[in-house]
Amino acid sequence: MRAALADLHGHRGQVLNHTEKAWASITFAGTRHSLAILFAGADAVDAGEQFVADLPDHEFAIPGQLVADAGVIEVEHRMTPAPRLVVQCELLLLEES
């Protein structure tokens, strides 16, 4: 999943934090992932802004997993002392049967 996210943001971000919790419903099992991703520098911030726009509708191809939900929870944007963007996102991955 982290490799698929890195491909989506062009390998311009750095994962600061990644937590994972088991998730289940009556018919599905999977995991909920929360990540904080740092984009540092003007080019990386541009890639991060595109990542924010693309993530919710992106079709992931992760073997054995279905991304049921992906969204941006929070964005922190700073321009000084250097351009910086921190994106907090969550993904729900379901096990494919």
C-alpha positions, 0 to 999 in steps of 0.5 A, a space after each residue: 500500500 505504501 508503494 502504491 501511495 508513493 507511486 501516486 505522489 511520484 515518490 516526492 513525499 516522506 511518510 512521517 507516521 503510519 498506523 494500522 488498525 484491524 477493521 471488520 464488518 459482517 461481510 468484509 475484513 481488512 485494515 484501516 490505515 492512517 498516514 502522515 506524509 511530508 512534502 518538503 520543497 517547492 517541487 514536492 509541495 506541487 506533487 503533494 497538492 496533486 496527491 491531495 486532488 487525486 487520492 479520493 478517486 484513484 483506482 489502486 492496484 494492490 494484489 489481494 487488497 481492495 481499497 474501499 475508501 481513501 481520503 484526505 483528513 487534514 492538510 497543513 501548508 507552510 511557506 516559511 522558512 521553506 515550502 512544506 506540506 503535510 497530508 494526513 490521509 486514511 485508507 480502508 483496505 479490504 481483503 479480496 476473497 
